[in-house]
Amino acid sequence: MSKVRIEAYVSVPPCTGMVFLNRMLDEINERYPDRVEVVIHRGVTPALEEQQFSAMPALVIGGLIRFIGVVPDRETLALALRKCGVIVSL
């Protein structure tokens, strides 16, 4: 089974919500290293400019834009991962 790529685009310095998002992504990466690949883009990067997001944070999961401008709660993030074939419990 190939890994599902999770790309997070977050601002620098991070707001409280983005700190929470970073913690959730770290937890997912630690618990499911064989299922996911987590990439975090911090601040204005070439990857951010390429995507042309109008707000942060933004989450791209499995190549699909799932969230822009909001930090998902644990249940919503777990559901998005399940839809991409990653069975997780957060």
Residue pairs with C-beta under 8 A, 6 or more apart in sequence:
1 35
1 85
3 34
3 35
3 36
3 37
4 35
4 36
4 37
4 61
4 62
4 81
4 84
4 85
4 86
5 36
5 37
5 39
5 60
5 61
5 62
5 63
6 25
6 28
6 36
6 37
6 38
6 39
6 59
6 60
6 61
6 81
7 39
7 40
7 41
7 47
7 59
7 60
7 61
8 21
8 22
8 25
8 38
8 39
8 40
8 41
8 57
8 58
8 59
9 41
9 45
9 47
9 48
9 51
9 53
9 56
9 57
9 58
9 59
9 60
10 18
10 21
10 22
10 40
10 41
10 42
10 43
10 56
10 57
11 18
11 42
11 43
11 56
11 57
12 42
12 43
14 22
17 57
17 71
18 56
18 57
18 71
20 71
21 57
21 59
21 71
21 72
22 40
24 74
24 77
24 90
25 38
25 40
26 38
27 90
28 36
28 38
28 77
28 81
28 88
28 90
29 36
29 38
31 88
32 86
32 88
35 86
35 87
35 88
36 81
36 86
41 47
41 48
48 56
51 58
51 60
51 65
53 68
54 68
54 69
55 68
55 69
56 69
57 67
57 68
57 69
57 70
57 71
58 65
58 67
58 68
58 69
59 65
59 66
59 67
59 68
59 72
59 77
59 80
60 66
61 80
61 81
61 84
62 84
62 85
64 84
66 72
66 80
67 80
72 80
74 90
75 90
77 90
78 88
78 89
78 90
81 88
82 88
